Amino acid sequence: MATPFTGPAAAPLAGLRFDASGPPEIMSVVTDHLGLLGARADGPGRRDSAGHTALTGGGFEPAETHTQWAGFAGEVTDEATAQAVTGVMAVHGRRDGAPRALAADYTATATGVLTVQALLAGLLAQARGGPAVKSATSADRAGLLAVSQYLAAAGAPEPEATGIAPGGPPFTSADGVVFELETLDAGAWAEFWRAVGAPESAVREGWRPFQFRYATACAPFPGELHTAVRGRPWAGIREAAERSGAQVCALHTLAARAAEHDHAPPWTLTPLGSFAGGRGDGGPPAGPAPLAGLTVLEAGRRIQAPLAAQLLNLLGAEVIRIEPPGGDPLRGMPPACSGVSARWLALNRGKSAVEVDIKSAGDRERLRELAAGADVFLHNWAPGKAAELGLDHPDLAAVNPALVYAYTGGWAGRLPGAPMGTDFMVQARTGVGEAVRPADEPPVPSLMTLLDVLGGLTGAEAVLAGLLLRERTGRGARVDSSLLGAADVLTAPALRRGAEGGSFRRPAGFRRPLRTADGWIAVADSAARAAAGHDLRASSTGSALELLRSRGLSAAAVTADLAGLPHDARFQGVITRDPHGAPAVPAPWSFL
């Protein structure tokens, strides 16, 4: 059991020290986040292909996590091969019609956050009276988690609601401003496009692929829409957006983001004022699931908050979804497996649900009663909505001072005048479009929901930190995370390079997969220069891999079709089917 807490109020790892070694792309995230949470490094981190992190002190038994590139697929040796094997390249490349790598270290970043989650969960289990546990995670597990919604849809027995084909934003104005457009309302969409002179047929035809781009990672709408805005100056486009209720955001550069960066952490932890004492209601966790016996209420929409809650569910917590009368409408989003949306299942399987009409005073009181017996309340309502409903953290702390109140939002109030806080708008505003493309390509935000997924990961990380803080201090807490925080974690290496006098962007041709006669190959970053002189277009993928490996070059076959991933020998027995028949990826960590 931990010794009494004497550290800073919002530092759950105060009094602990860590020793970390492993791939720097992963370990930089681990060491940054452990430091922000109050732990101190025992020394400089060590580079190694397999990572190991140990937290000691504070009266805890050592908490240890092993982190590596490959947990299942031996071909995964670095970021490039992790993206290739797990399907990240396939999803990110849908907009362009072929697999394409992210120039940012996306799976490594996600793996770093997962590593910290595992460490926090292990300490939390100890603080609740459980034994010390060891854990492990890997980049291929992180990659599978990142594509889990797309994989579930690809394995469904019915087709997508709209076709998967090349195309999508951003748009370009007559004076060369590249921008993203966002609206969740069909009427605002139509009014905007009419204002810029787009043909009615293109407006009607374009709405559905635009609306579903969050699900499909592409938006093959008519070319007339691009043509319409190319004939209008940026000022006119902004005016049309303002009048219609749609929103536009010019793509920002990494240099611009660096200039305004406030260096805030990706989450904030605020202890609540009332002393709660230890809850101890459920006793120590049963078995290796570190959150067993804890209850999470989740009022989440779309991806970010539901994924955060799903990660807590995978760690053993009971998650109760708060859904509107009639249930979450996204349960019916195609494609379906046994009548339930495959994508919805990827984010919500294993949760229970209660229907609550938050517009009803009686139902809001019922929600407060549920919160009185919960450990966590997690939501991603629009800014100000919780206070308007009387369901903000002071309201729920009044009925449960030990509650960890968690909000996963868009901007965290850090960028005044920012546009709507959705994944693609945050990508546009924070320079992610530059970070994910090499220098010889124009900046383009990914249509894969990079920040929603990473925001869900940092949201769960924040909740775990809040729960550990509660166990160590006896006080409830409010924890806030955001898509902006997720973007800052993802772009941190690029901003660091720029601050040190280097290029914010990766060099021309960086991480570009190589075409073979029957597919694609991704070469490890360290072998890319040596492999560049090989023309593999006449060779089969198997023959090309043999050739490269015979010359000491690490490479992997690119997964180009997610539907085949459950049958891929590299993941044999790893990807299963849930009771509805939807493909299900494994938990991103294991505990021993």
Order of alpha helices (4+ residues) and beta strands (2+ residues): beta-alpha-beta-beta-beta-alpha-alpha-alpha-beta-alpha-alpha-beta-beta-alpha-alpha-alpha-alpha-alpha-beta-alpha-beta-beta-alpha-beta-beta-beta-alpha-beta-alpha-beta-alpha-alpha-beta-alpha-alpha-alpha-beta-alpha-beta-beta-alpha-alpha-beta-beta-beta-beta
